[in-house]
Amino acid sequence: MKKSVFYHAGCPVCVNAENEILELLDPATVEVVHLGEQKSQISQAENAGVKSVPALVTPTGNVLHINYGASMADLKN
């Protein structure tokens, strides 16, 4: 089974969203990627369609942008 991927930057908005997502979904079905710590994953997130974080990419490739913590451009700086 393909996992959803939750991208975030570690800010309070992102951490709150991560906690909520992991309460709603089975944590075994969600890969959490902290883009502040894993900058090598930024291009993967952008290729998936992520414009800002926090965002959840579903197994079908849909991107669900949740609140607004930071733009992808902010993470590159």
N, CA, C and O atoms as a CHARMM CRD file, in Angstrom:
* protein
*
  308
    1    1 MET  N      0.84000  -1.18200   0.00000 PROA 1      0.00000
    2    1 MET  CA     0.00000   0.00000   0.00000 PROA 1      0.00000
    3    1 MET  C      0.88200   1.24200   0.00000 PROA 1      0.00000
    4    1 MET  O      1.81300   1.35400   0.79800 PROA 1      0.00000
    5    2 LYS  N      0.58700   2.15500  -0.88700 PROA 2      0.00000
    6    2 LYS  CA     1.32900   3.39800  -0.97700 PROA 2      0.00000
    7    2 LYS  C      0.93000   4.32700   0.16200 PROA 2      0.00000
    8    2 LYS  O     -0.24100   4.39800   0.53600 PROA 2      0.00000
    9    3 LYS  N      1.90800   5.03700   0.70900 PROA 3      0.00000
   10    3 LYS  CA     1.65400   5.93000   1.83400 PROA 3      0.00000
   11    3 LYS  C      1.33800   7.34300   1.36000 PROA 3      0.00000
   12    3 LYS  O      1.72200   7.75500   0.26600 PROA 3      0.00000
   13    4 SER  N      0.63100   8.06900   2.21200 PROA 4      0.00000
   14    4 SER  CA     0.51600   9.51500   2.04900 PROA 4      0.00000
   15    4 SER  C      1.82600  10.10500   2.54600 PROA 4      0.00000
   16    4 SER  O      2.51800   9.48900   3.35700 PROA 4      0.00000
   17    5 VAL  N      2.17200  11.30300   2.06200 PROA 5      0.00000
   18    5 VAL  CA     3.38100  11.97300   2.53500 PROA 5      0.00000
   19    5 VAL  C      2.96800  13.32300   3.08800 PROA 5      0.00000
   20    5 VAL  O      2.34800  14.12600   2.39100 PROA 5      0.00000
   21    6 PHE  N      3.31500  13.57200   4.34800 PROA 6      0.00000
   22    6 PHE  CA     3.02000  14.83600   5.00100 PROA 6      0.00000
   23    6 PHE  C      4.30600  15.64400   5.05900 PROA 6      0.00000
   24    6 PHE  O      5.26500  15.25500   5.72500 PROA 6      0.00000
   25    7 TYR  N      4.31900  16.77400   4.35700 PROA 7      0.00000
   26    7 TYR  CA     5.49200  17.65200   4.33300 PROA 7      0.00000
   27    7 TYR  C      5.25600  18.81700   5.28400 PROA 7      0.00000
   28    7 TYR  O      4.17100  19.39600   5.32300 PROA 7      0.00000
   29    8 HSD  N      6.29000  19.15000   6.04900 PROA 8      0.00000
   30    8 HSD  CA     6.19700  20.31700   6.92800 PROA 8      0.00000
   31    8 HSD  C      7.57200  20.92100   7.16200 PROA 8      0.00000
   32    8 HSD  O      8.59300  20.37000   6.75000 PROA 8      0.00000
   33    9 ALA  N      7.57300  22.07200   7.83800 PROA 9      0.00000
   34    9 ALA  CA     8.82900  22.78800   8.05600 PROA 9      0.00000
   35    9 ALA  C      9.20200  22.90800   9.52700 PROA 9      0.00000
   36    9 ALA  O     10.22000  23.51700   9.85700 PROA 9      0.00000
   37   10 GLY  N      8.39500  22.33600  10.41600 PROA 10     0.00000
   38   10 GLY  CA     8.72600  22.36500  11.83400 PROA 10     0.00000
   39   10 GLY  C      8.17500  23.55900  12.59400 PROA 10     0.00000
   40   10 GLY  O      8.37100  23.65900  13.80500 PROA 10     0.00000
   41   11 CYS  N      7.49100  24.46700  11.91000 PROA 11     0.00000
   42   11 CYS  CA     6.91600  25.63000  12.58400 PROA 11     0.00000
   43   11 CYS  C      5.71200  25.18300  13.41900 PROA 11     0.00000
   44   11 CYS  O      5.22100  24.06900  13.23200 PROA 11     0.00000
   45   12 PRO  N      5.23000  26.02400  14.33300 PROA 12     0.00000
   46   12 PRO  CA     4.08000  25.63100  15.16100 PROA 12     0.00000
   47   12 PRO  C      2.84400  25.24000  14.36000 PROA 12     0.00000
   48   12 PRO  O      2.15000  24.29500  14.73700 PROA 12     0.00000
   49   13 VAL  N      2.55100  25.93400  13.27100 PROA 13     0.00000
   50   13 VAL  CA     1.40800  25.58000  12.42200 PROA 13     0.00000
   51   13 VAL  C      1.60300  24.17300  11.86800 PROA 13     0.00000
   52   13 VAL  O      0.67100  23.36800  11.85800 PROA 13     0.00000
   53   14 CYS  N      2.81700  23.87900  11.40700 PROA 14     0.00000
   54   14 CYS  CA     3.11600  22.57100  10.82500 PROA 14     0.00000
   55   14 CYS  C      3.04700  21.45000  11.86000 PROA 14     0.00000
   56   14 CYS  O      2.49300  20.38400  11.59000 PROA 14     0.00000
   57   15 VAL  N      3.60100  21.68700  13.02200 PROA 15     0.00000
   58   15 VAL  CA     3.60900  20.66000  14.06800 PROA 15     0.00000
   59   15 VAL  C      2.18000  20.36300  14.51500 PROA 15     0.00000
   60   15 VAL  O      1.82900  19.20300  14.73100 PROA 15     0.00000
   61   16 ASN  N      1.35900  21.39300  14.65300 PROA 16     0.00000
   62   16 ASN  CA    -0.03800  21.18700  15.01900 PROA 16     0.00000
   63   16 ASN  C     -0.74700  20.36000  13.94900 PROA 16     0.00000
   64   16 ASN  O     -1.48400  19.42700  14.26800 PROA 16     0.00000
   65   17 ALA  N     -0.52400  20.70400  12.67900 PROA 17     0.00000
   66   17 ALA  CA    -1.14700  19.95700  11.57800 PROA 17     0.00000
   67   17 ALA  C     -0.66200  18.50900  11.57000 PROA 17     0.00000
   68   17 ALA  O     -1.45200  17.59300  11.33900 PROA 17     0.00000
   69   18 GLU  N      0.62900  18.29700  11.82000 PROA 18     0.00000
   70   18 GLU  CA     1.16400  16.93400  11.86900 PROA 18     0.00000
   71   18 GLU  C      0.45600  16.11800  12.94600 PROA 18     0.00000
   72   18 GLU  O      0.05200  14.98100  12.70400 PROA 18     0.00000
   73   19 ASN  N      0.30800  16.69600  14.12400 PROA 19     0.00000
   74   19 ASN  CA    -0.35800  15.99000  15.21500 PROA 19     0.00000
   75   19 ASN  C     -1.79400  15.63500  14.84500 PROA 19     0.00000
   76   19 ASN  O     -2.25300  14.52900  15.13000 PROA 19     0.00000
   77   20 GLU  N     -2.49800  16.55500  14.22000 PROA 20     0.00000
   78   20 GLU  CA    -3.88200  16.30900  13.82100 PROA 20     0.00000
   79   20 GLU  C     -3.96500  15.21500  12.74800 PROA 20     0.00000
   80   20 GLU  O     -4.80900  14.32300  12.82800 PROA 20     0.00000
   81   21 ILE  N     -3.09100  15.29100  11.75800 PROA 21     0.00000
   82   21 ILE  CA    -3.08400  14.28700  10.68400 PROA 21     0.00000
   83   21 ILE  C     -2.82700  12.89500  11.25600 PROA 21     0.00000
   84   21 ILE  O     -3.48900  11.92800  10.87800 PROA 21     0.00000
   85   22 LEU  N     -1.86300  12.80200  12.16800 PROA 22     0.00000
   86   22 LEU  CA    -1.52200  11.49500  12.72900 PROA 22     0.00000
   87   22 LEU  C     -2.60400  10.98100  13.67600 PROA 22     0.00000
   88   22 LEU  O     -2.66500   9.78100  13.94700 PROA 22     0.00000
   89   23 GLU  N     -3.45400  11.86900  14.18200 PROA 23     0.00000
   90   23 GLU  CA    -4.61200  11.44200  14.97000 PROA 23     0.00000
   91   23 GLU  C     -5.72200  10.91700  14.05000 PROA 23     0.00000
   92   23 GLU  O     -6.43500   9.97800  14.40200 PROA 23     0.00000
   93   24 LEU  N     -5.86200  11.53100  12.87000 PROA 24     0.00000
   94   24 LEU  CA    -6.91800  11.16800  11.93200 PROA 24     0.00000
   95   24 LEU  C     -6.59400   9.91700  11.11600 PROA 24     0.00000
   96   24 LEU  O     -7.47200   9.10300  10.83100 PROA 24     0.00000
   97   25 LEU  N     -5.33200   9.77900  10.75000 PROA 25     0.00000
   98   25 LEU  CA    -4.91100   8.66900   9.89000 PROA 25     0.00000
   99   25 LEU  C     -4.03400   7.70400  10.67100 PROA 25     0.00000
  100   25 LEU  O     -3.44600   8.07500  11.68700 PROA 25     0.00000
  101   26 ASP  N     -3.94700   6.49200  10.20700 PROA 26     0.00000
  102   26 ASP  CA    -3.04800   5.51300  10.80100 PROA 26     0.00000
  103   26 ASP  C     -1.61700   5.96500  10.54200 PROA 26     0.00000
  104   26 ASP  O     -1.20400   6.05700   9.38600 PROA 26     0.00000
  105   27 PRO  N     -0.84900   6.25000  11.59700 PROA 27     0.00000
  106   27 PRO  CA     0.53200   6.72400  11.40000 PROA 27     0.00000
  107   27 PRO  C      1.37800   5.80800  10.51900 PROA 27     0.00000
  108   27 PRO  O      2.34900   6.26200   9.91400 PROA 27     0.00000
  109   28 ALA  N      1.03200   4.54900  10.44000 PROA 28     0.00000
  110   28 ALA  CA     1.77900   3.61400   9.59400 PROA 28     0.00000
  111   28 ALA  C      1.54200   3.87900   8.11000 PROA 28     0.00000
  112   28 ALA  O      2.27600   3.36900   7.26300 PROA 28     0.00000
  113   29 THR  N      0.51700   4.67800   7.78900 PROA 29     0.00000
  114   29 THR  CA     0.19600   4.95600   6.39000 PROA 29     0.00000
  115   29 THR  C      0.64900   6.34800   5.95800 PROA 29     0.00000
  116   29 THR  O      0.34300   6.79300   4.85200 PROA 29     0.00000
  117   30 VAL  N      1.39000   7.04000   6.85000 PROA 30     0.00000
  118   30 VAL  CA     1.82400   8.41200   6.55500 PROA 30     0.00000
  119   30 VAL  C      3.32800   8.52500   6.75300 PROA 30     0.00000
  120   30 VAL  O      3.85400   8.20300   7.81800 PROA 30     0.00000
  121   31 GLU  N      4.00900   8.98500   5.71600 PROA 31     0.00000
  122   31 GLU  CA     5.43300   9.30200   5.82900 PROA 31     0.00000
  123   31 GLU  C      5.52100  10.78800   6.14400 PROA 31     0.00000
  124   31 GLU  O      4.96400  11.60900   5.41500 PROA 31     0.00000
  125   32 VAL  N      6.21300  11.14000   7.22000 PROA 32     0.00000
  126   32 VAL  CA     6.37100  12.53800   7.61300 PROA 32     0.00000
  127   32 VAL  C      7.74500  13.01500   7.16200 PROA 32     0.00000
  128   32 VAL  O      8.76400  12.40100   7.48200 PROA 32     0.00000
  129   33 VAL  N      7.76300  14.12500   6.40700 PROA 33     0.00000
  130   33 VAL  CA     9.02200  14.68300   5.90700 PROA 33     0.00000
  131   33 VAL  C      9.14100  16.11300   6.42100 PROA 33     0.00000
  132   33 VAL  O      8.34100  16.97900   6.06900 PROA 33     0.00000
  133   34 HSD  N     10.14700  16.34900   7.25500 PROA 34     0.00000
  134   34 HSD  CA    10.44100  17.67800   7.80800 PROA 34     0.00000
  135   34 HSD  C     11.41100  18.35700   6.84500 PROA 34     0.00000
  136   34 HSD  O     12.61000  18.07700   6.86000 PROA 34     0.00000
  137   35 LEU  N     10.88500  19.25200   6.00800 PROA 35     0.00000
  138   35 LEU  CA    11.71400  19.86900   4.96600 PROA 35     0.00000
  139   35 LEU  C     12.76300  20.82400   5.53200 PROA 35     0.00000
  140   35 LEU  O     13.74700  21.12000   4.85400 PROA 35     0.00000
  141   36 GLY  N     12.57700  21.30300   6.73800 PROA 36     0.00000
  142   36 GLY  CA    13.60400  22.12600   7.37300 PROA 36     0.00000
  143   36 GLY  C     14.84800  21.31900   7.68900 PROA 36     0.00000
  144   36 GLY  O     15.95900  21.84800   7.68000 PROA 36     0.00000
  145   37 GLU  N     14.66000  20.04000   7.96800 PROA 37     0.00000
  146   37 GLU  CA    15.77500  19.14600   8.28500 PROA 37     0.00000
  147   37 GLU  C     16.20600  18.29100   7.09700 PROA 37     0.00000
  148   37 GLU  O     17.33700  17.80900   7.05000 PROA 37     0.00000
  149   38 GLN  N     15.29200  18.10500   6.13100 PROA 38     0.00000
  150   38 GLN  CA    15.57200  17.24500   4.97500 PROA 38     0.00000
  151   38 GLN  C     15.43200  18.06700   3.69100 PROA 38     0.00000
  152   38 GLN  O     14.58000  17.78500   2.85000 PROA 38     0.00000
  153   39 LYS  N     16.27100  19.07300   3.55900 PROA 39     0.00000
  154   39 LYS  CA    16.18400  19.98200   2.40800 PROA 39     0.00000
  155   39 LYS  C     16.33500  19.25100   1.07200 PROA 39     0.00000
  156   39 LYS  O     15.88100  19.74400   0.03900 PROA 39     0.00000
  157   40 SER  N     16.96100  18.09700   1.09200 PROA 40     0.00000
  158   40 SER  CA    17.11600  17.32700  -0.14700 PROA 40     0.00000
  159   40 SER  C     15.77000  16.83900  -0.67500 PROA 40     0.00000
  160   40 SER  O     15.67500  16.42800  -1.83100 PROA 40     0.00000
  161   41 GLN  N     14.73800  16.87900   0.14700 PROA 41     0.00000
  162   41 GLN  CA    13.40900  16.43600  -0.25600 PROA 41     0.00000
  163   41 GLN  C     12.53600  17.56300  -0.82600 PROA 41     0.00000
  164   41 GLN  O     11.40800  17.31500  -1.25400 PROA 41     0.00000
  165   42 ILE  N     13.05200  18.79700  -0.83300 PROA 42     0.00000
  166   42 ILE  CA    12.26100  19.93700  -1.32500 PROA 42     0.00000
  167   42 ILE  C     11.86200  19.74200  -2.78300 PROA 42     0.00000
  168   42 ILE  O     10.70900  19.97900  -3.14100 PROA 42     0.00000
  169   43 SER  N     12.78900  19.31600  -3.62400 PROA 43     0.00000
  170   43 SER  CA    12.45400  19.13500  -5.04500 PROA 43     0.00000
  171   43 SER  C     11.41000  18.03100  -5.22000 PROA 43     0.00000
  172   43 SER  O     10.54500  18.13800  -6.08900 PROA 43     0.00000
  173   44 GLN  N     11.47700  16.98600  -4.41900 PROA 44     0.00000
  174   44 GLN  CA    10.47900  15.91500  -4.47900 PROA 44     0.00000
  175   44 GLN  C      9.09800  16.47300  -4.11800 PROA 44     0.00000
  176   44 GLN  O      8.10500  16.15200  -4.77100 PROA 44     0.00000
  177   45 ALA  N      9.04000  17.29600  -3.09200 PROA 45     0.00000
  178   45 ALA  CA     7.77200  17.90400  -2.68500 PROA 45     0.00000
  179   45 ALA  C      7.23600  18.81600  -3.78200 PROA 45     0.00000
  180   45 ALA  O      6.04500  18.78300  -4.09100 PROA 45     0.00000
  181   46 GLU  N      8.09800  19.62100  -4.36400 PROA 46     0.00000
  182   46 GLU  CA     7.67600  20.52400  -5.44300 PROA 46     0.00000
  183   46 GLU  C      7.18500  19.73400  -6.64800 PROA 46     0.00000
  184   46 GLU  O      6.18100  20.09600  -7.26000 PROA 46     0.00000
  185   47 ASN  N      7.88600  18.65700  -6.99100 PROA 47     0.00000
  186   47 ASN  CA     7.46700  17.81200  -8.12300 PROA 47     0.00000
  187   47 ASN  C      6.10800  17.16900  -7.88200 PROA 47     0.00000
  188   47 ASN  O      5.37600  16.87500  -8.82700 PROA 47     0.00000
  189   48 ALA  N      5.77500  16.95200  -6.60600 PROA 48     0.00000
  190   48 ALA  CA     4.47600  16.38100  -6.25800 PROA 48     0.00000
  191   48 ALA  C      3.36800  17.43700  -6.29500 PROA 48     0.00000
  192   48 ALA  O      2.18400  17.10500  -6.24200 PROA 48     0.00000
  193   49 GLY  N      3.76800  18.72900  -6.38800 PROA 49     0.00000
  194   49 GLY  CA     2.77800  19.80200  -6.45300 PROA 49     0.00000
  195   49 GLY  C      2.62900  20.61800  -5.19100 PROA 49     0.00000
  196   49 GLY  O      1.72700  21.45000  -5.09900 PROA 49     0.00000
  197   50 VAL  N      3.49600  20.39700  -4.21200 PROA 50     0.00000
  198   50 VAL  CA     3.42400  21.15000  -2.96400 PROA 50     0.00000
  199   50 VAL  C      3.88000  22.58400  -3.20800 PROA 50     0.00000
  200   50 VAL  O      4.97200  22.81800  -3.72700 PROA 50     0.00000
  201   51 LYS  N      3.03400  23.53900  -2.83000 PROA 51     0.00000
  202   51 LYS  CA     3.33000  24.97000  -2.99500 PROA 51     0.00000
  203   51 LYS  C      3.68900  25.62600  -1.66500 PROA 51     0.00000
  204   51 LYS  O      4.42800  26.61000  -1.62500 PROA 51     0.00000
  205   52 SER  N      3.15900  25.07100  -0.58300 PROA 52     0.00000
  206   52 SER  CA     3.42900  25.57800   0.75700 PROA 52     0.00000
  207   52 SER  C      3.25000  24.42500   1.73900 PROA 52     0.00000
  208   52 SER  O      2.64400  23.40200   1.42000 PROA 52     0.00000
  209   53 VAL  N      3.78700  24.61200   2.92500 PROA 53     0.00000
  210   53 VAL  CA     3.65200  23.59900   3.96700 PROA 53     0.00000
  211   53 VAL  C      2.91500  24.20700   5.15200 PROA 53     0.00000
  212   53 VAL  O      3.01300  25.41000   5.39300 PROA 53     0.00000
  213   54 PRO  N      2.18900  23.39400   5.88200 PROA 54     0.00000
  214   54 PRO  CA     2.07400  21.94700   5.79600 PROA 54     0.00000
  215   54 PRO  C      1.19700  21.50600   4.62900 PROA 54     0.00000
  216   54 PRO  O      0.26600  22.20600   4.23100 PROA 54     0.00000
  217   55 ALA  N      1.51300  20.34000   4.09500 PROA 55     0.00000
  218   55 ALA  CA     0.74300  19.76700   2.99300 PROA 55     0.00000
  219   55 ALA  C      0.80000  18.25100   3.06700 PROA 55     0.00000
  220   55 ALA  O      1.80200  17.66000   3.47000 PROA 55     0.00000
  221   56 LEU  N     -0.29600  17.64800   2.66900 PROA 56     0.00000
  222   56 LEU  CA    -0.38800  16.19700   2.62700 PROA 56     0.00000
  223   56 LEU  C     -0.57600  15.77400   1.18200 PROA 56     0.00000
  224   56 LEU  O     -1.50700  16.22300   0.51400 PROA 56     0.00000
  225   57 VAL  N      0.30600  14.91200   0.70000 PROA 57     0.00000
  226   57 VAL  CA     0.17500  14.34700  -0.64200 PROA 57     0.00000
  227   57 VAL  C     -0.42100  12.95400  -0.45900 PROA 57     0.00000
  228   57 VAL  O      0.16300  12.09500   0.20100 PROA 57     0.00000
  229   58 THR  N     -1.58900  12.74900  -1.05600 PROA 58     0.00000
  230   58 THR  CA    -2.30000  11.47600  -0.89900 PROA 58     0.00000
  231   58 THR  C     -1.69000  10.41000  -1.80400 PROA 58     0.00000
  232   58 THR  O     -0.93300  10.73200  -2.71900 PROA 58     0.00000
  233   59 PRO  N     -2.01300   9.15000  -1.55500 PROA 59     0.00000
  234   59 PRO  CA    -1.49100   8.08200  -2.41300 PROA 59     0.00000
  235   59 PRO  C     -1.88000   8.23300  -3.88600 PROA 59     0.00000
  236   59 PRO  O     -1.19300   7.70600  -4.76100 PROA 59     0.00000
  237   60 THR  N     -2.97400   8.94600  -4.16600 PROA 60     0.00000
  238   60 THR  CA    -3.39600   9.14900  -5.55600 PROA 60     0.00000
  239   60 THR  C     -2.74800  10.37100  -6.18500 PROA 60     0.00000
  240   60 THR  O     -2.99400  10.67300  -7.35200 PROA 60     0.00000
  241   61 GLY  N     -1.90400  11.08800  -5.40600 PROA 61     0.00000
  242   61 GLY  CA    -1.18500  12.22900  -5.94500 PROA 61     0.00000
  243   61 GLY  C     -1.83800  13.57600  -5.71800 PROA 61     0.00000
  244   61 GLY  O     -1.30500  14.59800  -6.14900 PROA 61     0.00000
  245   62 ASN  N     -2.99100  13.60100  -5.04300 PROA 62     0.00000
  246   62 ASN  CA    -3.61700  14.88200  -4.71600 PROA 62     0.00000
  247   62 ASN  C     -2.83800  15.57000  -3.60700 PROA 62     0.00000
  248   62 ASN  O     -2.36500  14.92200  -2.67300 PROA 62     0.00000
  249   63 VAL  N     -2.70900  16.89100  -3.71500 PROA 63     0.00000
  250   63 VAL  CA    -2.00700  17.66700  -2.69700 PROA 63     0.00000
  251   63 VAL  C     -3.03900  18.44400  -1.89600 PROA 63     0.00000
  252   63 VAL  O     -3.81400  19.22600  -2.44800 PROA 63     0.00000
  253   64 LEU  N     -3.03800  18.21800  -0.59200 PROA 64     0.00000
  254   64 LEU  CA    -3.93900  18.92000   0.31000 PROA 64     0.00000
  255   64 LEU  C     -3.11400  19.91500   1.11500 PROA 64     0.00000
  256   64 LEU  O     -2.38100  19.53000   2.02600 PROA 64     0.00000
  257   65 HSD  N     -3.23500  21.19300   0.77800 PROA 65     0.00000
  258   65 HSD  CA    -2.51600  22.23200   1.51700 PROA 65     0.00000
  259   65 HSD  C     -3.31900  22.56800   2.76600 PROA 65     0.00000
  260   65 HSD  O     -4.51300  22.85700   2.68800 PROA 65     0.00000
  261   66 ILE  N     -2.66200  22.53000   3.90600 PROA 66     0.00000
  262   66 ILE  CA    -3.32300  22.69300   5.19500 PROA 66     0.00000
  263   66 ILE  C     -2.80700  23.97200   5.85300 PROA 66     0.00000
  264   66 ILE  O     -1.60900  24.11900   6.09200 PROA 66     0.00000
  265   67 ASN  N     -3.73400  24.90200   6.14400 PROA 67     0.00000
  266   67 ASN  CA    -3.33000  26.17300   6.73900 PROA 67     0.00000
  267   67 ASN  C     -2.21800  26.80100   5.90100 PROA 67     0.00000
  268   67 ASN  O     -2.14400  26.58400   4.69200 PROA 67     0.00000
  269   68 TYR  N     -1.37400  27.56300   6.53900 PROA 68     0.00000
  270   68 TYR  CA    -0.22200  28.12800   5.83500 PROA 68     0.00000
  271   68 TYR  C      0.88500  28.34000   6.84800 PROA 68     0.00000
  272   68 TYR  O      0.75700  29.14600   7.77000 PROA 68     0.00000
  273   69 GLY  N      1.95800  27.61900   6.66900 PROA 69     0.00000
  274   69 GLY  CA     3.10900  27.75400   7.55600 PROA 69     0.00000
  275   69 GLY  C      4.26400  28.44900   6.86500 PROA 69     0.00000
  276   69 GLY  O      4.85100  29.38000   7.41600 PROA 69     0.00000
  277   70 ALA  N      4.59600  28.00100   5.65500 PROA 70     0.00000
  278   70 ALA  CA     5.69800  28.57700   4.89300 PROA 70     0.00000
  279   70 ALA  C      5.57300  28.18500   3.43500 PROA 70     0.00000
  280   70 ALA  O      5.06200  27.11500   3.10300 PROA 70     0.00000
  281   71 SER  N      6.04600  29.06800   2.57200 PROA 71     0.00000
  282   71 SER  CA     6.08400  28.74400   1.14000 PROA 71     0.00000
  283   71 SER  C      7.31700  27.89200   0.87100 PROA 71     0.00000
  284   71 SER  O      8.25400  27.85300   1.66800 PROA 71     0.00000
  285   72 MET  N      7.29500  27.22000  -0.25800 PROA 72     0.00000
  286   72 MET  CA     8.46400  26.42400  -0.63900 PROA 72     0.00000
  287   72 MET  C      9.68000  27.33400  -0.84100 PROA 72     0.00000
  288   72 MET  O     10.80600  26.94200  -0.53600 PROA 72     0.00000
  289   73 ALA  N      9.45200  28.54400  -1.35200 PROA 73     0.00000
  290   73 ALA  CA    10.55900  29.49100  -1.55000 PROA 73     0.00000
  291   73 ALA  C     11.22600  29.82900  -0.21000 PROA 73     0.00000
  292   73 ALA  O     12.44700  29.97600  -0.13900 PROA 73     0.00000
  293   74 ASP  N     10.41900  29.95100   0.85000 PROA 74     0.00000
  294   74 ASP  CA    10.97500  30.24000   2.17700 PROA 74     0.00000
  295   74 ASP  C     11.89500  29.11600   2.63900 PROA 74     0.00000
  296   74 ASP  O     12.89700  29.36900   3.30700 PROA 74     0.00000
  297   75 LEU  N     11.56600  27.89900   2.29500 PROA 75     0.00000
  298   75 LEU  CA    12.36400  26.75300   2.73700 PROA 75     0.00000
  299   75 LEU  C     13.69600  26.65500   2.01800 PROA 75     0.00000
  300   75 LEU  O     14.64400  26.06200   2.53300 PROA 75     0.00000
  301   76 LYS  N     13.76900  27.22600   0.84500 PROA 76     0.00000
  302   76 LYS  CA    15.00900  27.16700   0.06200 PROA 76     0.00000
  303   76 LYS  C     16.06000  28.15900   0.56800 PROA 76     0.00000
  304   76 LYS  O     17.24700  28.01700   0.27200 PROA 76     0.00000
  305   77 ASN  N     15.63000  29.13900   1.31200 PROA 77     0.00000
  306   77 ASN  CA    16.57600  30.17900   1.81300 PROA 77     0.00000
  307   77 ASN  C     17.27600  29.74700   3.07300 PROA 77     0.00000
  308   77 ASN  O     18.09000  30.49500   3.61400 PROA 77     0.00000
